């Protein structure tokens, strides 16, 4: 009534006539819907709490089904947890405020409990909120009053229980002074989630054209990685750190991004994934105990990854499509793995990148129609690229060549800078002539796919398997220089741990090179390379800027191999410095330069061009 009077200038006289009638109407409605005097049946159950889920299920037959978390909230009402974690306490209280804003009244059923004492359900609810909101790259946070599954699942699996036995976790945590102690559990899960986010972010941190981070993965896929890191680092019964953790940590740093991508390509987490979650965390030992699973410790070699990627690609190029389709989570992630190393943090923050077809959909449809074809693989990964949204909108249905030809020279320079390293092909190949047909399009897709595949292998620092590396090695102990170098790199040693002159081949651009057996000992001694110390980080200075790489050792049958292993930044800088890439060399071009690698001090080297 006040709004009517203030906004629509209703007179006081009209207001006085309307108000009493409205008030009388509202009072009548209130009287009809009032339930204060209604009797509500209540069942008081005093038996074993383990029967509560069955009781709830029977009572709820024909009604709204309770969620498992609502059942746990009732079952754990008297299971106390004390915490001083402010973030968890804040999340619990925020839930209560959210419900109160919706009209619910929240009563504390135990007036004797302190401000730091909560039920097990409340604690896991608050912990889940903290993990989901703190690690936004991993989880999509729900509304303040909705449960996050992450803490409940972690508490179950880490305590060696399948998800179906979640209601039993109250017996697994240590009890102190009548309350469960979950401090170490929360800290371990928080640290593990931070580690998983840290190792995945370089590959999936690209936000594409959404301001809110989208997730291609399932929640259970991420929970499995977090839980495996927790049990790999700690014994959950004592929370003592395992001796093997530091070695495992470096393996997981390499392997988790590999498994993340492969699991999406193979749809390994399709469905709920509850049973898979347990298997990724634990393995059963011969004495019927459990030990941390080795699944995430296995790394993919180049051949295995190529096979997986080829099996994912081939069905795409066989499709007959005649319209645009959703990219799908796997394609989005592949594009992120390809483009993330090429987009700076600033560009990712300031620009929106959109997934677009190199050959515009409308132009392909026009071409296939004129050729009376049923369809082409329009949405194949090899036809997808990322463009800054403004460029993509301006380009519309033109090919990049057509769009570029219509620009002024200044704008051409701007476009070329934007597209530098972003196309994975020659821009001139993205053109549609008058008689463009499927026999022109398919070879382009296959050629570009090979470039995408090699780039993925390079970005992920995948290596050839040991069996492949040693397959052609003679059994004689005296190996020639070219034979000793696993990838047949012609390496000339000038002085030990000082100057190395290397003629680059394709493997040099994608991996690095081996040091001949006769020259390995100084490197092994200097870097302390052993079975327990297989990789040592080094810095390589290129044009005055330091880039991380590593020296590594492999203990193979009949020999030991010491290698310079270039990481992605170094490989990119080498290609820039030499104006040549692994594709050029792989396609038969002779290396244009010789590289000189000089040991400066400690773990530092310089890399520069030398005279051929």
C-alpha positions in Angstrom: 0.0 0.0 0.0 2.9 2.4 0.7 4.4 1.6 -2.7 1.1 2.4 -4.4 0.8 5.6 -2.5 4.4 6.7 -3.1 5.0 5.6 -6.7 1.5 6.0 -8.2 0.4 9.1 -6.3 -2.7 7.5 -4.9 -4.6 10.1 -2.8 -4.9 9.7 1.0 -8.6 9.4 0.5 -8.3 6.4 -1.8 -5.6 4.9 0.5 -7.9 5.1 3.5 -10.6 3.3 1.5 -8.4 0.5 0.2 -6.3 -0.2 3.3 -9.0 -1.5 5.7 -10.4 -3.9 3.1 -6.9 -5.2 2.2 -6.1 -5.7 5.9 -9.3 -7.6 6.5 -8.6 -9.8 3.5 -5.1 -10.7 4.7 -6.4 -11.5 8.2 -8.9 -13.9 6.7 -6.2 -15.6 4.6 -3.9 -15.9 7.7 -6.7 -17.5 9.7 -7.4 -20.1 7.0 -3.7 -21.1 6.5 -2.6 -20.9 10.2 -1.2 -24.3 11.3 -0.4 -23.3 14.9 -3.3 -25.4 16.2 -2.7 -28.4 13.9 -1.5 -31.7 15.4 1.6 -33.2 13.8 2.4 -36.9 14.3 6.0 -37.5 15.5 7.8 -40.9 15.7 10.5 -41.1 18.4 13.1 -43.7 17.6 15.6 -44.8 20.3 17.2 -47.8 18.6 20.5 -48.3 16.8 21.2 -45.3 14.5 22.3 -47.6 11.7 18.7 -48.4 11.1 17.8 -44.8 10.5 18.2 -44.9 6.7 15.8 -47.8 6.4 13.3 -46.2 8.7 13.4 -42.9 6.7 13.0 -44.9 3.4 9.9 -46.7 4.7 8.3 -43.5 6.1 9.1 -41.6 2.9 7.4 -44.2 0.6 5.1 -42.3 -1.7 6.5 -38.9 -0.5 9.5 -36.7 -1.3 12.6 -38.8 -1.0 15.2 -37.6 1.5 18.8 -37.2 0.2 21.5 -39.2 1.8 22.9 -36.0 3.4 19.5 -35.3 5.1 19.5 -38.8 6.5 23.1 -38.3 7.7 22.2 -35.0 9.3 19.7 -36.9 11.4 21.9 -39.9 12.1 24.9 -37.8 13.2 22.9 -35.2 15.3 24.7 -36.4 18.5 28.1 -36.9 16.9 30.1 -33.9 18.0 33.1 -32.2 16.3 35.0 -29.3 17.8 36.8 -26.9 15.4 38.5 -23.6 15.5 38.6 -23.3 11.7 37.0 -19.9 11.1 36.2 -20.7 7.5 34.3 -23.8 8.4 32.4 -22.1 11.2 31.6 -19.2 8.9 30.2 -21.6 6.2 28.0 -23.3 8.8 26.6 -20.1 10.1 26.1 -18.7 6.6 23.9 -21.8 5.9 21.7 -21.0 8.9 21.4 -17.3 7.8 20.5 -18.4 4.3 17.7 -20.7 5.6 16.4 -18.0 8.0 16.2 -15.6 5.0 14.0 -18.2 3.3 11.6 -18.2 6.4 13.0 -21.2 8.4 13.6 -20.9 12.1 16.9 -22.5 13.2 17.0 -23.9 16.8 20.1 -25.2 18.5 18.9 -28.6 19.9 21.7 -28.8 22.4 21.9 -25.6 24.4 25.0 -26.8 26.2 27.2 -26.9 23.2 29.8 -24.2 22.6 30.2 -21.9 19.6 33.0 -24.2 18.3 31.1 -27.4 18.6 29.0 -28.8 15.7 27.6 -32.1 14.6 29.6 -34.3 12.2 27.2 -33.4 9.4 27.6 -29.7 10.0 31.4 -29.9 10.1 31.6 -31.8 6.8 29.0 -29.5 5.3 31.2 -26.4 6.2 34.4 -28.1 5.2 32.9 -29.0 1.8 31.9 -25.3 1.3 35.5 -24.2 2.2 37.1 -26.6 -0.3 34.6 -25.9 -3.1 34.9 -22.1 -2.8 38.6 -22.0 -2.2 39.4 -24.2 -5.2 37.2 -22.8 -7.9 39.2 -24.4 -10.7 38.2 -27.8 -9.3 34.6 -27.3 -8.0 31.5 -25.4 -8.8 30.2 -24.0 -5.5 26.5 -24.5 -4.8 24.1 -22.1 -2.9 25.1 -21.5 0.7 22.4 -23.9 2.1 23.2 -26.8 -0.3 25.7 -29.6 0.5 28.9 -30.1 -1.4 29.7 -33.8 -1.8 33.5 -33.3 -1.6 34.1 -33.4 2.2 31.6 -36.3 2.7 33.2 -38.3 0.0 36.8 -37.6 1.1 36.0 -38.5 4.7 34.6 -41.9 3.4 37.2 -42.9 0.9 40.2 -41.8 2.9 39.0 -43.9 5.8 39.0 -47.0 3.4 35.2 -47.1 3.1 33.2 -47.3 -0.1 30.7 -44.5 -0.7 27.8 -46.8 0.1 29.2 -47.0 3.7 29.4 -43.3 4.2 27.2 -43.5 7.4 30.0 -45.5 9.1 32.7 -42.8 9.0 31.9 -41.5 12.5 33.7 -44.7 13.9 36.9 -44.0 11.9 38.0 -40.6 13.3 39.9 -40.2 16.5 37.9 -39.0 19.5 39.1 -36.5 22.1 37.0 -35.4 25.2 33.8 -36.7 23.7 34.3 -35.1 20.2 35.8 -36.3 17.0 39.1 -34.8 16.0 39.2 -33.8 12.3 41.8 -31.1 12.3 44.5 -33.1 10.6 42.0 -34.5 8.1 40.9 -31.1 7.0 44.4 -29.7 6.7 45.5 -32.7 4.6 42.5 -32.4 2.3 43.0 -28.7 1.9 46.7 -29.0 1.1 46.0 -31.9 -1.4 43.3 -29.9 -3.1 45.7 -26.9 -3.4 48.3 -29.2 -4.9 45.9 -30.8 -7.5 44.7 -27.3 -8.5 48.3 -26.1 -8.8 49.3 -29.0 -11.2 46.1 -28.8 -13.3 45.9 -25.0 -13.6 48.6 -24.6 -16.3 46.6 -26.9 -18.6 42.9 -26.1 -17.7 43.2 -22.5 -16.3 42.1 -20.9 -19.6 38.6 -19.6 -19.0 37.5 -19.4 -22.7 34.4 -17.3 -23.3 32.8 -17.7 -19.9 33.5 -15.4 -17.0 32.6 -18.2 -14.6 35.0 -21.1 -14.6 33.4 -24.1 -16.3 34.3 -27.7 -15.5 34.6 -30.5 -17.9 35.4 -33.0 -15.2 33.1 -34.8 -12.8 33.4 -34.1 -9.1 34.4 -37.7 -8.3 37.3 -37.4 -10.8 38.8 -34.5 -8.8 38.0 -36.1 -5.5 39.9 -39.2 -6.5 43.0 -37.1 -7.2 42.7 -35.3 -3.9 42.1 -38.5 -1.9 45.0 -40.2 -3.6 47.3 -37.3 -2.7 46.1 -37.4 0.9 46.7 -41.1 1.5 49.9 -41.0 -0.5 51.2 -38.3 1.9 49.7 -39.5 5.2 48.7 -42.6 7.0 45.1 -41.8 7.9 45.3 -43.8 11.1 48.1 -41.7 12.6 48.4 -38.8 10.2 52.2 -39.3 10.1 53.8 -38.4 6.7 55.0 -41.3 4.6 58.7 -41.4 3.6 57.8 -42.0 0.0 55.7 -38.8 -0.4 58.4 -36.5 -1.8 59.2 -38.9 -4.6 55.5 -39.6 -5.3 54.7 -35.9 -5.3 56.9 -35.2 -8.3 55.5 -38.2 -10.1 51.9 -37.0 -9.4 52.9 -33.5 -10.6 53.6 -35.0 -14.0 51.0 -37.7 -14.1 47.8 -36.0 -12.9 47.5 -33.7 -15.9 48.0 -36.7 -18.1 45.3 -38.8 -16.4 42.9 -35.8 -16.3 43.0 -35.5 -20.1 43.0 -39.2 -20.9 40.1 -39.9 -18.5 38.0 -37.3 -20.4 39.0 -38.6 -23.8 38.0 -42.1 -22.8 35.0 -41.0 -20.7 36.3 -43.1 -17.8 34.2 -41.2 -15.2 30.9 -41.5 -17.1 28.2 -42.3 -14.5 28.5 -41.7 -10.8 32.0 -43.2 -10.5 31.6 -44.1 -6.8 33.3 -47.5 -7.1 36.0 -46.1 -9.3 36.7 -43.4 -6.7 37.7 -46.0 -4.2 39.9 -48.0 -6.7 41.8 -44.8 -7.7 42.6 -44.3 -4.0 43.3 -47.7 -2.5 44.5 -51.1 -3.7 44.1 -54.4 -1.7 47.3 -56.1 -0.6 48.0 -59.8 -0.3 47.3 -59.7 3.4 43.8 -58.2 2.8 45.0 -54.7 4.0 44.9 -51.6 1.9 47.8 -49.5 0.4 47.6 -46.3 -1.7 46.7 -47.2 -5.3 49.4 -47.0 -8.0 47.0 -45.8 -10.7 47.9 -42.2 -10.7 51.6 -43.0 -10.4 51.7 -44.5 -13.9 52.7 -42.1 -16.6 51.7 -42.2 -20.3 54.5 -42.6 -22.8 54.2 -41.0 -26.3 53.1 -44.2 -28.1 50.3 -45.0 -25.6 49.0 -41.4 -25.6 49.1 -41.3 -29.4 47.0 -44.4 -29.6 44.4 -42.9 -27.1 44.3 -39.6 -29.0 44.0 -41.4 -32.4 41.1 -43.5 -31.2 39.4 -40.4 -30.0 40.0 -38.5 -33.3 39.2 -41.1 -35.9 35.4 -41.2 -35.2 35.3 -37.4 -35.4 36.7 -37.3 -38.9 34.3 -40.1 -40.1 31.2 -38.1 -39.1 28.8 -36.7 -41.6 27.7 -33.4 -40.2 25.7 -30.5 -41.7 25.4 -28.0 -38.8 27.2 -26.6 -35.8 27.3 -28.9 -32.7 28.3 -28.3 -29.1 32.0 -28.8 -28.7 31.8 -31.2 -25.8 33.9 -31.3 -22.7 36.8 -33.4 -24.1 37.3 -31.0 -27.1 37.2 -28.0 -24.8 39.9 -29.5 -22.5 42.1 -30.5 -25.5 41.9 -26.9 -26.7 42.8 -25.7 -23.2 45.8 -28.0 -23.1 46.9 -26.7 -26.5 46.4 -23.0 -25.9 47.1 -22.5 -22.2 50.9 -22.3 -22.7 50.3 -19.7 -25.5 48.0 -17.4 -23.5 49.6 -15.2 -20.9 48.0 -14.7 -17.5 47.3 -11.1 -18.4 45.6 -12.1 -21.7 43.5 -14.7 -20.0 42.4 -12.1 -17.5 41.7 -9.3 -20.0 40.4 -11.2 -23.0 37.6 -13.6 -23.7 38.6 -16.5 -26.0 35.9 -18.2 -28.0 36.0 -21.7 -29.7 35.4 -21.2 -33.4 35.7 -23.2 -36.6 38.7 -22.3 -38.8 36.5 -23.1 -41.8 33.2 -21.4 -41.0 30.2 -23.7 -40.6 28.0 -21.8 -43.1 30.8 -22.0 -45.7 31.3 -25.7 -45.2 27.6 -26.4 -45.4 27.4 -24.4 -48.7 30.3 -26.3 -50.1 29.0 -29.8 -49.1 25.6 -28.9 -50.5 27.0 -27.8 -53.8 28.9 -31.1 -54.0 25.7 -33.1 -53.1 27.4 -34.6 -50.0 25.4 -35.8 -47.0 27.8 -34.2 -44.6 31.4 -33.5 -43.6 33.2 -33.6 -40.2 32.4 -29.9 -39.6 33.0 -30.1 -35.8 36.2 -32.1 -35.8 38.8 -31.0 -33.3 41.1 -30.3 -36.2 38.8 -27.6 -37.4 38.5 -25.8 -34.1 40.6 -22.9 -32.8 40.5 -20.1 -30.2 40.0 -16.5 -31.2 39.6 -13.4 -29.1 35.8 -12.8 -29.1 36.0 -9.4 -30.8 38.0 -10.7 -33.7 35.7 -13.7 -34.0 32.6 -11.5 -34.2 34.1 -9.2 -36.8 35.3 -12.1 -38.9 31.8 -13.6 -39.0 31.5 -16.2 -41.8 34.7 -15.2 -43.6 37.8 -17.3 -43.5 40.8 -15.8 -41.8 42.4 -15.2 -45.2 39.4 -13.3 -46.5 39.0 -11.3 -43.2 42.7 -10.4 -43.2 42.7 -9.2 -46.8 39.9 -6.7 -45.9 41.9 -5.1 -43.1 44.2 -2.1 -43.2 47.9 -2.7 -42.8 47.8 -1.5 -39.1 45.0 -3.9 -38.4 46.7 -6.7 -40.2 49.7 -6.3 -37.9 47.4 -6.4 -34.9 45.7 -9.6 -36.2 49.0 -11.3 -37.0 50.2 -10.6 -33.5 47.0 -12.1 -32.1 47.2 -15.2 -34.2 51.0 -15.7 -33.7 51.3 -19.4 -32.6 47.6 -19.8 -32.3 46.6 -21.5 -35.5 48.8 -24.6 -35.6 48.8 -24.3 -39.4 49.6 -21.9 -42.2 46.9 -19.3 -42.5 47.0 -19.6 -46.3 45.7 -23.2 -46.0 42.5 -21.9 -44.4 40.9 -20.8 -47.7 37.9 -21.9 -49.6 38.1 -21.7 -53.4 35.3 -21.9 -55.9 35.6 -25.7 -56.3 36.4 -26.5 -52.6 35.4 -30.1 -51.9 35.8 -32.9 -49.3 39.0 -34.0 -50.8 40.5 -30.6 -50.0 39.0 -30.5 -46.5 39.9 -33.9 -45.1 43.7 -33.8 -45.8 43.7 -30.4 -44.1 42.1 -31.9 -41.0 44.5 -34.8 -40.9 47.6 -32.6 -41.4 46.5 -30.1 -38.7 45.6 -33.0 -36.3 49.1 -34.3 -36.5 50.4 -30.8 -35.5 47.9 -30.7 -32.6 48.9 -34.1 -31.5 52.6 -33.3 -31.5 52.0 -30.1 -29.7 50.0 -31.8 -27.0 52.8 -34.3 -26.6 55.3 -31.4 -26.3 53.1 -29.4 -23.9 52.7 -32.4 -21.6 56.4 -33.4 -21.7 55.6 -37.0 -22.6 58.5 -39.3 -23.2 59.1 -42.4 -25.2 58.9 -45.7 -23.3 62.0 -47.3 -22.1 61.3 -50.4 -24.2 61.2 -48.2 -27.3 64.3 -46.3 -26.3 66.3 -49.5 -25.9 64.9 -51.5 -28.7 67.6 -50.5 -31.2 70.5 -50.4 -28.7 73.2 -53.0 -29.4 74.2 -55.3 -26.6 77.9 -54.4 -26.9 79.2 -52.1 -24.1 81.1 -49.9 -26.5 78.5 -47.7 -28.2 79.2 -45.1 -30.8 78.2 -41.5 -30.1 75.2 -41.6 -32.4 74.1 -45.0 -31.0 74.4 -44.0 -27.4 72.2 -40.9 -27.9 68.8 -42.5 -27.5 67.3 -40.4 -30.2 70.4 -40.4 -32.5 71.3 -36.8 -31.7 74.7 -35.8 -33.0 76.2 -34.4 -29.8 79.8 -33.2 -29.5 81.3 -32.7 -26.1 83.9 -30.0 -25.8 84.5 -29.9 -22.1 82.8 -31.9 -19.3 79.9 -30.0 -17.6 80.9 -26.9 -19.6 80.3 -26.6 -23.3 77.9 -29.0 -25.2 77.5 -28.5 -28.9 74.2 -30.0 -30.2 72.9 -30.2 -33.7 69.1 -30.1 -33.2 66.9 -32.9 -34.6 63.1 -33.2 -34.2 63.5 -34.8 -30.7 65.7 -32.0 -29.6 62.7 -29.6 -30.0 60.2 -32.0 -28.3 62.3 -33.5 -25.5 66.0 -32.7 -25.3 69.0 -34.9 -25.8 71.2 -37.6 -24.2 74.7 -37.2 -23.0 77.1 -39.9 -24.2 78.1 -42.6 -21.7 81.8 -41.5 -21.7 80.7 -38.1 -20.5 78.0 -39.0 -18.0 79.9 -39.4 -14.8 80.6 -35.7 -14.1 76.9 -35.0 -14.5 75.9 -37.9 -12.2 78.3 -36.7 -9.6 77.5 -33.0 -9.9 73.8 -33.4 -9.6 73.8 -36.4 -7.3 71.7 -38.6 -9.6 70.6 -41.9 -8.0 67.7 -44.3 -8.0 66.2 -42.1 -5.3 67.0 -38.9 -7.1 66.0 -39.4 -10.8 65.3 -35.8 -11.7 67.0 -32.5 -10.7 65.6 -29.1 -11.6 67.9 -26.8 -13.6 67.7 -23.3 -15.0 68.5 -22.6 -18.6 69.2 -19.0 -19.6 68.1 -18.0 -23.1 68.7 -14.4 -24.1 69.1 -13.5 -20.4 65.8 -15.0 -19.2 65.8 -18.1 -17.0 63.6 -21.1 -17.8 63.0 -24.2 -15.8 64.1 -27.6 -17.1 65.8 -30.7 -15.6 68.6 -33.2 -15.8 67.3 -36.7 -15.5 68.8 -40.2 -15.3 67.3 -43.5 -16.5 68.6 -46.9 -15.2 67.9 -49.1 -18.3 69.0 -52.7 -19.0 72.7 -52.8 -19.7 73.3 -49.1 -19.3 72.5 -45.8 -17.6 71.3 -42.8 -19.6 71.6 -39.1 -18.5 69.5 -36.6 -20.4 68.9 -32.9 -20.7 65.1 -32.8 -20.5 63.7 -29.4 -21.9 60.4 -28.3 -20.4 57.9 -26.4 -22.6 59.2 -22.9 -22.0 62.7 -23.9 -23.1 61.4 -25.7 -26.2 59.3 -22.7 -27.2 62.3 -20.4 -26.8 64.6 -22.7 -28.8 62.1 -22.7 -31.7 62.0 -18.9 -31.5 65.7 -18.5 -31.2 66.4 -20.9 -34.1 63.4 -19.8 -36.2 62.8 -23.5 -36.6 60.5 -26.1 -35.0 60.4 -29.9 -34.6 57.9 -30.1 -37.5 60.4 -28.5 -39.8 63.1 -30.9 -38.9 60.7 -33.9 -38.9 59.7 -33.0 -42.4 63.2 -33.3 -43.7 64.7 -29.8 -43.3 68.3 -29.7 -42.1 68.9 -28.0 -38.8 69.8 -24.4 -39.5 71.9 -23.8 -36.4 74.0 -25.5 -33.8 73.2 -24.9 -30.1 75.9 -24.3 -27.4 74.9 -25.3 -23.9 77.3 -23.9 -21.3 77.4 -24.7 -17.6 77.6 -21.5 -15.6 77.4 -22.6 -12.0 75.4 -24.9 -9.7 72.2 -25.8 -11.6 72.5 -23.0 -14.2 73.2 -23.3 -17.9 73.1 -20.9 -20.8 71.8 -21.9 -24.3 72.6 -19.9 -27.4 73.3 -20.3 -31.1 76.8 -21.4 -32.1 78.5 -21.4 -35.5 77.6 -24.6 -37.5 
